[in-house]
Amino acid sequence: MCFYVFTNLIAQIYKEYYWEQSITIFFYNQEKIFVKKIQKKFCRCIFFLTFAPKLKNNYDYIESYILVVAKLRTKSCEGVCSSLLDSIKKIYKHSQNEGGSTITVESLIFLLIIKTSNNMKSFLVDQNGFYGEFGGAYIPEILYKTVEDLKKAYLPIIESESFQSEFRTLLRDYAGRPSPLYFANRLSEKYNCKIYLKREDLNHTGAHKINNALGQVLLAKKMGKKRIIAETGAGQHGVATATVCALMNLPCRVYMGATDVKRQHMNVERMKMLGAEVFPVESGNKTLKDATNEAIRDWCCHPSDTFYIIGSTVGPHPYPDMVARLQSIISEEIKWQLKEKEGKEDPDYLIACVGGGSNAAGTIYHYIDNLDVKIILAEAGGKGVDSGYTAATIQKGTLGILHGSKTLTMQTEDGQIVEPYSISAGLDYPGIGPIHANIAQQHRATVLAINDDEAIRAAFELTRLEGIIPALESAHALGVLPKVQFKPNDIVVLTVSGRGDKDLETFLAHKDEI
């Protein structure tokens, strides 16, 4: 068949689903690779093979082609390429056993279309900063240039060899990565499956937040910023930011709701000891939302020299994508650690708590487009989803704009933000990261609301079965386990996002209820 016949055939197959994207055709033969873009608005990326009618003489070139694709496409597509290569190898082996290859160009193209058709739609951010209908950058004019500069700078910098070398060295030698993937034997026995805990609680500063803080402060320095501000709820992001600013000799101010200052006193003192200025916010409900509001006001007043380190996958683009990329070290490690322990990279389930969503984004990043891996997100049910005291944003929220991003928000009919409630200071946020809003809406993830009492019970259970005291935030992820019917061979990876030292007073206050 000629080139135009094939492109027309592909067009008919894909136009219903991928009309808004672009199509790139890759030709490969024994001598050269030719790349041709044939239409700007068509489909995401379709790869077209031209081989001799017999596969037998060209097998080595198929492998070379797949390796080229893996480099040209995003990381989330590498699994597709690998799977395709395995399929071609199997067909080739079968044809050899039958006495010779009978694979034609038409067969190869059909195989390629079938293998990519269910994997082309990505749940990661698009080129405009959106995850489906969620995301974007809705910002005051005074911040427009600052955010635009960040948009242009963040990918070239964080993907550069020099940044990655320094970042990964700090993750290893300073933060203590890789964090262990621990097989929880007694917990596994109780829930009749194989449960692995991704131990982010063992990082320096006691949580996953150090991954993002190291990356963003490095980025700020490379952009020439002289001052760092941050918001914090449970204090973990504030401590991580203060820690890295001490390391890199940068002034730091952390905004924290006055309510959280009282219930997270230990972390407040840690930040002060590290040299940060902690600013208690007295407005609103005096929690994370209000701390974020105050940090944005500061940013508006000092846009030229100040870098705002957002701790979660919230805020205007590029923050949700930037935070997810910096936290993706979590899922990157899970893949090779699980390969070592189970002989395969993919678990059956990934479980993480979600407030804004940074640890969850890091946990699922390298699996998000792999539909064979089930994702369960645990949000804060508070005293019950319908009690009026909840932070279950995905279940109770509606579409709105919050802190520069279009996402699900807890709001009244006229758009006024409803104050969230959770026993966990890190989960009482009235919005959700756009990446999580999208995968919830697209049914890529299952979202469960875990109430306060369920989280407390789960925390004590892990403590007494495995000798690990989790943060209240992580306890919500553990609260998922009794709600899911697992099979004995299911491999479950659950991220323990932080340790529970900061929450001991809360645990002790509720110990008689267990």
LODREN-140117 format. One record per residue (C-alpha): x, y, z. Coordinates in Angstrom, 1 decimal. Each point is the difference from the previous one (the first is absolute). Example, Ala and Ser with C-alpha at 12.3 -4.5 7.8 and 13.67 -1.06 7.14 Angstrom:
# residues 2
     c1     c2     c3
   12.3   -4.5    7.8
    1.4    3.4   -0.7
This chain:
# residues 514
     c1     c2     c3
    0.0    0.0    0.0
    1.2    3.5   -0.6
    0.6    2.7    2.7
   -3.3    1.8   -0.6
   -2.1   -3.1    0.3
    1.5   -0.8    3.3
   -0.4    3.5    1.4
   -3.6    0.2   -1.1
   -0.6   -3.4    1.7
    1.6    1.2    3.2
   -2.0    3.3   -0.2
   -3.3   -2.0   -0.1
    0.9   -2.0    3.1
    1.2    2.9    2.1
   -2.0    3.0   -0.9
   -2.8   -0.7    2.5
    2.3    0.0    3.0
    3.0    2.1   -0.8
   -1.2    2.8   -2.2
    1.7    2.8    2.0
    3.5   -1.3   -0.1
    2.7   -0.4   -2.6
    1.2   -2.9   -2.1
    3.6   -0.9   -0.6
    1.0   -2.8   -2.4
    3.3   -1.7    0.5
    1.5   -1.9   -2.9
    2.8   -2.4    0.7
    2.1   -2.0   -2.4
    3.5   -1.5    0.1
    1.7    3.3   -0.7
   -1.9    3.0    1.4
   -2.8    1.2    2.1
   -2.3    2.6   -1.6
   -2.4    2.0    2.1
   -2.9    1.8   -1.5
   -2.8    2.0    1.6
   -3.0   -0.2   -2.3
   -2.7    1.9    1.9
    0.1    2.3    3.1
   -3.4   -0.8    1.4
   -0.6   -3.6   -0.2
    1.2   -2.7    2.4
    2.5   -0.4    2.7
    2.9   -1.9   -1.5
   -0.4   -3.0   -2.4
    3.0   -1.9   -1.1
    0.1   -1.5   -3.4
    2.4   -2.8   -1.0
    1.2   -0.7   -3.5
    1.9   -3.2   -0.3
    0.6   -2.6   -2.7
   -2.8   -2.5   -0.4
    1.9   -2.5    2.1
    0.7    0.7    3.6
    2.8   -2.6    0.1
    2.6    2.2   -1.5
   -0.8    3.1    1.9
   -0.5   -1.1    3.6
    3.1    1.9    1.3
   -1.4    3.2   -1.5
   -3.3   -0.5    1.8
    1.8    0.0    3.3
    2.0    3.2   -1.0
   -3.3    1.6   -1.0
   -1.6   -0.7    3.3
    3.0    1.5    1.9
   -0.3    3.1   -2.1
   -3.6    0.4    0.9
    0.7   -0.5    3.7
    2.4    3.0   -0.2
   -2.3    2.2   -2.0
   -3.2   -0.6    1.9
   -0.7    0.9    3.6
    1.0   -2.3    2.9
   -3.6   -1.1    0.5
    0.1   -1.6   -3.4
    3.1   -2.1    0.5
   -2.1   -2.8    1.3
   -2.0    0.0   -3.2
    3.1   -0.2   -2.1
    1.4   -2.8    2.1
   -3.3   -1.9   -0.2
   -0.1    0.4   -3.8
    3.6   -1.3   -0.3
   -0.9   -3.1    2.0
   -3.0   -0.6   -2.2
    2.1    0.3   -3.2
    2.6   -2.4    1.5
   -2.7   -2.6    0.8
   -1.5    0.3   -3.5
    3.5   -0.3   -1.6
    0.8   -3.1    2.2
   -3.3   -1.6   -1.0
    0.5    0.6   -3.7
    3.5   -1.4    0.3
   -1.4   -3.2    1.5
   -2.4   -0.2   -2.8
    2.8   -0.1   -2.5
    0.6    3.6   -0.9
   -1.4    3.5    0.5
   -3.3    0.9   -1.6
   -0.4    3.4    1.6
   -1.0    2.7   -2.5
    0.1    3.7    0.2
   -3.8    0.0    0.5
    0.2   -2.3    2.9
    2.7    2.0    1.8
   -2.0    3.2   -0.4
   -3.2   -1.7    1.3
    2.0   -1.3    3.0
    1.4    3.5    0.7
   -3.4    1.6   -0.1
   -1.5   -2.6    2.3
    2.8    0.3    2.5
   -0.1    3.8    0.2
   -3.7    0.8   -0.4
   -0.8   -0.6    3.7
    3.1    1.8    1.2
    0.1    3.2   -2.0
   -2.1    2.1    2.3
    2.2    1.3    2.8
   -1.2    1.1    3.4
    3.1    2.2    0.4
   -0.1    3.8   -0.7
   -0.5    1.2   -3.5
    2.0    2.8   -1.7
   -2.4    2.6    1.2
    0.3   -0.9    3.7
   -3.3   -1.9    0.2
   -1.0   -3.5    1.2
   -3.2   -0.5   -2.0
   -2.1    3.0    1.0
    1.9    0.6    3.2
    3.2    2.1    0.6
    1.1    3.1   -1.9
    1.3    3.3    1.5
   -2.5    2.5    1.3
    2.1    2.7    1.6
    0.0    3.7    0.8
    1.7    2.2   -2.6
    2.8    0.9    2.4
    1.1   -3.7    0.0
   -0.4   -0.5   -3.8
    3.7    0.6   -0.9
    1.3   -2.0    3.0
   -2.1   -3.0   -0.8
    0.7    0.2   -3.8
    3.7    0.2    0.8
   -0.3   -3.2    2.1
   -2.0   -1.7   -2.7
    2.8    0.6   -2.5
    2.8   -0.9    2.4
   -1.1   -3.0    2.1
    0.3   -2.8   -2.6
    3.3    1.1   -1.7
    1.5    0.3    3.5
   -1.3   -3.1    1.8
    0.6   -2.2   -3.1
    3.6    1.2   -0.4
    2.8   -2.3    0.8
    1.6    2.4    2.6
   -3.3    0.4    1.9
   -0.7   -3.7    0.0
    3.5   -0.8    1.2
   -0.2    2.4    2.9
   -3.6   -0.9    0.9
    0.6   -3.7    0.0
    3.2    0.3    2.0
   -1.9    2.0    2.6
   -2.8   -2.5    0.0
    2.4   -2.8    0.6
    2.6    1.6    2.4
   -2.1    2.5    1.8
   -3.6   -1.2    0.0
    1.0   -3.7    0.3
   -1.6   -1.4   -3.1
   -1.0   -2.5   -1.2
   -2.6   -0.4    2.7
   -0.7   -3.7    0.8
   -2.8   -2.1   -1.5
   -0.9   -2.0    3.0
   -2.0   -3.2   -0.1
   -2.5    0.2    2.9
   -0.3   -3.6    1.0
   -2.6    0.2    2.8
   -2.1    2.6   -1.8
    0.1   -2.2   -3.1
   -1.3   -3.0    2.0
   -2.8    2.0    1.4
   -1.3    1.3   -3.3
    0.8   -3.2   -2.0
    2.3    1.6   -2.6
    3.6    1.2   -0.5
    0.4    3.5    1.5
    3.1    2.0   -0.6
    0.5    3.4    1.7
    1.9    2.7   -1.8
    1.8    1.5    3.0
    0.1    3.7   -0.7
   -0.2    0.5    3.8
    3.7   -1.0    0.1
    1.2    2.9   -2.1
    1.9    2.9    1.6
   -2.6    2.3    1.7
   -2.4   -3.0    0.3
   -2.1    0.3   -3.2
   -0.1    0.0   -3.8
    0.0    3.8    0.1
    3.8    0.2   -0.2
    0.0   -1.3   -3.6
   -2.0    3.0   -1.2
    1.8    2.6    2.2
    3.4   -1.0   -1.2
   -1.1    0.2   -3.6
   -1.8    3.3    0.2
    2.8    1.8    2.1
    2.5   -1.2   -2.6
   -2.2    1.4   -2.7
   -0.4    3.3    1.8
    3.7    0.4    0.3
    0.6   -0.7   -3.7
   -2.7    2.6   -0.8
    1.8    2.6    2.2
   -2.6    0.3    2.7
    1.2    1.3    3.4
   -2.8   -0.7    2.3
   -2.2   -3.0    0.7
   -3.6   -0.2    1.3
   -2.2   -3.0    0.6
   -3.3   -1.0    1.6
   -0.5   -3.0    2.2
   -2.8   -1.9    1.7
    1.4   -2.9    2.1
    3.4    1.7    0.0
    1.7   -2.7   -2.1
    0.4    2.2   -3.1
    1.0    3.0    2.2
    2.7   -2.1    1.7
    1.3   -1.4   -3.3
    0.2    3.5   -1.5
    1.6    1.5    3.0
    2.5   -2.9    0.0
    1.0    0.6   -3.6
    0.2    3.7    0.4
    2.4   -0.5    2.9
    2.1   -2.3   -2.1
    0.1    2.5   -2.9
    0.2    3.2    2.0
   -3.2    1.6   -1.1
   -2.4    2.0    2.2
   -3.3   -1.7    0.5
   -3.5    1.0    1.2
   -2.6   -2.7    0.7
   -3.7    0.8    0.2
   -2.0   -2.2    2.3
   -3.6    0.2    1.2
   -0.2    0.9    3.7
   -2.1   -3.1    0.7
    2.7   -2.1   -1.5
    2.7    1.9    1.9
   -1.6   -1.2    3.2
   -0.6   -3.6   -1.0
    3.4   -0.4   -1.7
    2.1    1.8    2.6
    3.0   -2.4   -0.4
    0.3    0.7   -3.7
   -0.3    3.8    0.6
    3.0   -0.2    2.4
    2.0   -2.1   -2.5
   -0.6    2.7   -2.7
    1.1    2.7    2.4
    3.1   -1.9    1.0
    0.9   -0.4   -3.7
    0.0    3.8   -0.3
   -3.4    0.5   -1.8
   -2.5    2.7    1.0
   -3.4   -1.6    0.8
   -2.9    2.3   -0.7
   -3.3   -1.1    1.8
   -3.0    0.8   -2.2
   -3.0    1.2    2.0
   -2.5    0.4   -2.8
   -2.8   -2.5   -1.1
    0.1   -3.4    1.6
    3.7    0.6    0.8
    1.1   -3.2   -1.8
    1.7   -1.0   -3.3
   -2.3    2.0   -2.4
    0.6    3.2    1.9
    3.7   -0.6    0.2
    0.0   -0.4   -3.8
   -2.0    3.2   -0.4
    2.5    1.9    2.0
    3.0   -1.5   -1.8
   -1.5    1.1   -3.3
   -0.5    3.5    1.3
    3.7    0.1    0.9
    0.9   -1.2   -3.4
   -2.1    2.7   -1.7
    2.0    2.6    2.0
    3.4   -1.4   -0.8
   -0.2   -1.7   -3.4
    3.5    0.9   -1.3
    2.2   -1.5    2.7
   -2.2   -2.5    1.8
   -0.6   -3.6   -0.9
   -3.2   -1.6    1.4
    0.6   -3.7    0.7
   -3.4   -1.6   -0.1
   -0.1   -3.3    1.9
   -2.6   -1.9   -1.9
   -1.4   -0.5   -3.5
   -2.1    3.1    0.2
    0.3    3.6   -1.2
    0.4    1.4   -3.5
    1.8   -2.0   -2.7
    2.8   -0.9    0.0
   -0.1   -0.8    3.8
   -2.1   -3.1   -0.2
    2.2   -1.5   -2.7
    3.2    1.2    1.6
   -0.9   -1.5    3.4
   -1.1   -3.3   -1.6
    3.2   -0.3   -1.9
    2.2    0.7    3.0
   -2.0   -2.5    2.1
    0.1   -2.6   -2.8
    3.1   -1.4    1.5
   -2.4   -2.0    2.2
   -1.5   -2.0   -2.8
    3.3   -0.2   -1.8
    1.4   -1.8    3.0
   -3.1   -2.2    0.5
    0.4   -1.4   -3.5
    3.6   -1.3    0.4
   -0.5   -0.9    3.7
   -3.1   -2.1   -0.8
    1.9   -1.6   -2.9
    2.6   -1.1    2.4
   -2.5   -1.4    2.5
   -2.7   -1.4   -2.2
    1.6   -0.4   -3.4
   -2.3    2.7   -1.6
   -0.3    3.7    0.1
   -3.8    0.4    0.2
   -2.0   -0.5    3.2
   -3.7   -0.8   -0.2
   -0.9    3.0    2.3
    1.5    3.3    0.9
   -1.4    1.8    3.1
    0.8    3.5    1.2
   -1.7    2.7    2.1
   -0.9    3.2   -1.8
   -0.5    3.5    1.2
    1.6    2.2   -2.6
    1.5   -3.2   -1.3
    3.8    0.2   -0.2
    0.8   -3.4    1.5
   -2.8   -1.6   -2.0
    1.3    1.6   -3.2
    3.5   -1.3    0.7
   -1.3   -3.5    0.7
   -2.0   -0.3   -3.2
    2.0    2.1   -2.4
    1.8   -2.8   -1.9
   -3.2   -2.2    0.1
   -2.7    2.5   -0.8
   -0.4   -1.1   -3.6
    0.3   -3.7    0.8
   -3.6   -1.1    0.3
    1.0   -3.3    1.4
    1.0    1.7    3.3
   -2.9    1.0    2.1
    0.2    3.3    1.9
   -1.8    0.7    3.3
    0.1    3.4    1.5
   -0.9    0.7    3.7
   -1.4    3.4    0.7
   -1.0    1.4    3.4
   -3.6   -0.9    0.9
    0.2    1.9    3.3
   -3.0   -0.8    2.1
   -1.9   -1.3   -3.0
   -0.4    1.1   -3.6
   -3.5    1.3    0.6
    0.7    1.3    3.5
    1.0    3.5   -1.0
    3.4   -0.7    1.6
    2.0   -1.5   -2.8
    2.9    0.6   -2.5
   -1.2   -2.5   -2.5
    0.4    2.4   -2.9
   -0.3   -2.5   -2.9
   -3.3   -1.4    1.4
   -1.5    3.3    1.1
    1.8    2.6   -2.2
   -1.2    1.7   -3.2
    1.9    1.7   -2.8
    1.5    3.2    1.0
    3.2    2.1    0.1
    2.2   -0.2    3.1
    3.6    1.3    0.4
    0.5    0.5   -3.7
   -1.3   -3.4   -1.2
   -3.3   -1.2   -1.4
   -0.9   -3.1    2.1
   -2.6   -1.5    2.3
   -0.5    2.3    3.0
   -2.3   -0.1    3.1
   -2.1    3.1   -0.6
   -3.5    1.4    0.4
   -2.3    0.5   -3.0
    1.3    3.5   -0.4
    3.6   -1.1    0.0
    1.0    0.8    3.6
    2.5   -2.5    1.4
   -1.3   -2.3    2.7
    2.4   -0.6    2.8
    1.2   -3.6    0.0
    0.5   -2.1    3.1
    2.3   -2.9    0.7
    1.8   -1.3    3.1
    3.0    0.1   -2.3
    1.6    3.4   -0.5
    1.5   -1.1   -3.3
   -3.3   -1.0   -1.6
   -2.4    2.7    0.9
    0.2    1.8   -3.3
   -3.1    1.1   -1.9
    1.4   -0.9   -3.4
    1.8   -2.8   -1.7
    2.9   -0.1   -2.4
   -1.3    0.1   -3.6
    1.8   -3.3   -0.8
   -2.1   -1.7    2.6
   -3.2    1.7   -0.9
    0.5   -1.2   -3.6
    0.7   -3.7    0.8
   -2.9    0.0    2.4
   -2.4    1.4   -2.6
    1.4   -2.3   -2.7
   -0.4   -3.0    2.4
    3.7   -0.7   -0.2
    0.1    0.0    3.8
   -2.3   -1.1    2.7
   -0.4    2.6    2.7
   -1.0   -1.0    3.6
   -0.8    2.4    2.8
    1.6   -1.2    3.3
   -1.5    1.5    3.1
    2.0    1.2    3.0
   -0.8   -3.1    2.1
    0.9   -2.3   -2.8
    3.4    1.7   -0.5
    0.8   -0.1    3.7
   -0.9   -3.7    0.1
    2.2   -0.7   -3.0
    2.9    1.9    1.6
   -0.1   -2.1    3.1
   -0.4   -3.2   -2.0
    3.2    0.7   -2.0
    1.8    1.0    3.2
   -0.9   -3.2    1.8
    0.4   -2.4   -3.0
    3.2    1.4   -1.6
    1.5    2.3    2.6
   -0.4    3.1   -2.3
   -1.7    3.1    1.2
   -1.4    1.8   -3.1
   -1.0    3.6   -0.4
   -3.7    0.7    0.2
    0.0    0.7   -3.7
    1.5   -3.4   -0.8
   -2.5   -1.6    2.5
   -2.8    1.0   -2.5
    1.7   -2.1   -2.7
    0.2   -2.9    2.5
   -3.7    0.4    0.7
   -0.7   -1.2   -3.6
    1.2   -3.5    0.8
   -3.2   -1.2    1.8
   -2.2    1.4   -2.7
    1.5   -2.0   -3.0
   -0.4   -3.7   -0.7
    3.5   -1.1   -1.1
    1.0   -3.3   -1.5
    2.8   -2.1    1.6
    2.4    0.7   -2.9
   -0.8    3.7   -0.2
    3.1    2.2    0.4
   -0.9    3.2    1.8
    2.4    3.0    0.3
   -1.1    2.5    2.6
    2.0    3.2    0.5
    0.7    1.0    3.6
    0.5    3.7   -0.7
    1.3    1.0    3.4
    0.7   -1.1    3.5
   -2.3    0.6    2.9
    2.2    1.8    2.5
   -1.7    3.2   -0.7
   -3.4   -1.5    0.7
    0.7   -1.8    3.4
   -2.2    2.5    2.0
   -2.9   -0.8   -2.3
    0.5   -3.7    0.1
    0.3    0.0    3.8
   -3.2    2.1    0.3
   -1.9   -2.7   -1.9
    1.7   -3.2    1.2
   -2.9   -0.9    2.3
   -2.4    0.0   -3.0
    1.9   -2.9   -1.7
